Amino acid sequence: MEEQEIKKLTDFFFVEHRGEVYRFLVESLEKPLLERILAYTRGNQLEAARVLGINRNTLRTKLKKLGIRHD
């Protein structure tokens, strides 16, 4: 990555989203990550939780909060 590209990313995250960087990144990445892990584990929530390194109940809570179907 070139220095100019890194500066643009830095400006975007730390200037435009100052005070909201963590929330912005989590909201941007969490749902697609969980959907991808569930696809990878063919919907097996226990295996998905193991891959992520979180408790199965934590995963279920996140799925419900994000409106991800987990049939």
C-alpha positions as CSV (number, residue, x, y, z in Angstrom):
1,M,0.0,0.0,0.0
2,E,1.4,3.4,-0.9
3,E,1.9,6.1,1.6
4,Q,-0.8,8.3,0.0
5,E,-3.4,5.4,0.3
6,I,-2.5,4.9,3.9
7,K,-3.0,8.6,4.6
8,K,-6.4,8.5,3.0
9,L,-7.4,5.5,5.2
10,T,-6.1,7.2,8.3
11,D,-8.0,10.4,7.5
12,F,-11.2,8.5,6.8
13,F,-11.1,6.5,10.0
14,F,-9.5,8.9,12.5
15,V,-10.8,12.3,11.2
16,E,-14.2,11.6,9.7
17,H,-15.1,9.0,12.3
18,R,-13.3,10.5,15.3
19,G,-14.8,9.0,18.5
20,E,-16.7,6.4,16.5
21,V,-13.9,4.3,15.0
22,Y,-14.5,1.2,17.1
23,R,-18.3,1.2,16.6
24,F,-17.9,2.1,12.9
25,L,-15.5,-0.8,12.2
26,V,-17.6,-3.3,14.3
27,E,-20.8,-2.3,12.5
28,S,-19.1,-2.5,9.1
29,L,-17.4,-5.9,9.6
30,E,-19.4,-7.9,12.1
31,K,-22.5,-8.9,10.1
32,P,-20.6,-9.9,6.9
33,L,-18.0,-11.8,9.1
34,L,-20.7,-13.7,10.9
35,E,-22.6,-14.5,7.7
36,R,-19.4,-15.8,6.1
37,I,-18.4,-17.9,9.2
38,L,-21.9,-19.5,9.2
39,A,-21.7,-20.3,5.5
40,Y,-18.2,-21.8,6.1
41,T,-19.6,-24.0,9.0
42,R,-22.8,-24.7,7.0
43,G,-24.9,-23.1,9.7
44,N,-23.3,-25.0,12.6
45,Q,-23.4,-22.3,15.3
46,L,-21.2,-24.3,17.8
47,E,-18.5,-24.7,15.2
48,A,-18.9,-21.0,14.1
49,A,-18.5,-19.9,17.7
50,R,-15.3,-22.1,18.0
51,V,-13.9,-20.6,14.9
52,L,-14.5,-17.1,16.2
53,G,-13.3,-17.9,19.7
54,I,-16.6,-16.8,21.3
55,N,-19.3,-18.5,23.4
56,R,-22.2,-20.0,21.4
57,N,-24.7,-17.9,23.4
58,T,-22.7,-14.8,22.5
59,L,-22.9,-15.8,18.9
60,R,-26.6,-16.3,19.1
61,T,-27.1,-12.9,20.7
62,K,-25.1,-11.3,18.0
63,L,-27.1,-13.1,15.3
64,K,-30.4,-12.0,16.8
65,K,-29.2,-8.4,17.2
66,L,-28.0,-8.2,13.6
67,G,-31.1,-10.0,12.1
68,I,-29.1,-12.9,10.7
69,R,-31.2,-16.0,10.2
70,H,-29.6,-19.0,11.7
71,D,-31.9,-21.9,10.7
